[in-house]
Amino acid sequence: MQNPGNLSKFWRNLIIPITFLAVVIGDIITKDWIRTFPADGQTITKIGFLRIIHITNTGSAFGAFQGYALVLAIIGILGLFLLAGLGIFVYKKYPMLVTIPNRIALGLILGGDLGNLIDRFRFSGHVTDFIDPGFFPVFNVADSAITIGVILVIFAVLREMMHENK
C-alpha cells in the first residue's frame, strides 16, 4: 500500500501539468470554435455584459504591439523556456515558495503562453481573440490564464514580503 504522504506529493506534482494542459486544450477548443464564425468583429452572442466576437490580433495580450508577430513569437518561445527554468530553479532552491497557488500560477502562465504561440504558428502570426467585455480590449482564454497567473504570482510575492517584514 502507498504511503498517504507520497500520494499527496504525487498529486501536488501534477498541478502544473494539469493546469498547463487544461489551459492549452481549453484555449485551442474555444479558438477553433470561434473561427467557425467570420472574423468581422460582429457579435456572435452576448452573455451578460460580455460579447463573444471573432477578431484576429497580430499583437500581444489585449491588442498591444500590433504587427510584431515574429518578435512576439520569439519572446513567447523564450518565455516558455525561461519560466520553466525558473520554476525548476525555485523548486530546488526555494521549496518554501512551491505552494499550490504558485504551481497553479506557473501552469496558467505557461499554458497561456503556449496557447497563443500555437495560434501564431498555425495562423501566420495572428491570434484569435473573442471575449469582449466592452470596457477592455478583446482577449481569449490564453490571455486570461496569463493574467490570472501573474496576479497569483504578485499576491505570492506581496504575501512573502509581508511575512518577511513581521
URNORFEN-V32046 format. One record per backbone hydrogen bond with DSSP energy under -1.0 kcal/mol. CO is the residue of the C=O (numbers start at 0). NH is the residue of the N-H. Records with the same first field share a line. If there is no record, write none. Layout:
CO: NH, NH
This chain:
2: 6
3: 7
4: 8
5: 9
6: 10
7: 11
8: 12
11: 14
13: 17
14: 18
15: 19
16: 20
17: 21
18: 22
19: 23
20: 24
21: 25
22: 26
23: 27
24: 28
25: 29
26: 30
27: 31
28: 32
29: 33
30: 34
32: 35
33: 36
37: 39
44: 51
46: 49
49: 46
50: 131
51: 43, 44
53: 40
54: 128
56: 126
59: 62
60: 63
63: 59
64: 67
67: 71
68: 72
69: 73
70: 74
71: 75
72: 76
73: 77
74: 78
75: 79
76: 80
77: 81
78: 82
79: 83
80: 84
81: 85
82: 86
83: 87
84: 88
85: 89
86: 90
87: 91
88: 92
89: 93
93: 96
94: 97
96: 98
98: 102
99: 103
100: 104
101: 105
102: 106
103: 107
104: 108
105: 109
106: 110
107: 111
108: 112
109: 113
110: 114
111: 115
112: 116
113: 117
114: 118
115: 119
116: 120
117: 121
118: 122
119: 124
122: 125
126: 56
128: 54
129: 52
130: 138
131: 50
138: 129, 130
139: 143
140: 144
141: 145
142: 146
143: 147
144: 148
145: 149
146: 150
147: 151
148: 152
149: 153
150: 154
151: 155
152: 156
153: 157
154: 158
155: 159
156: 160
157: 161
158: 162
159: 163
160: 164
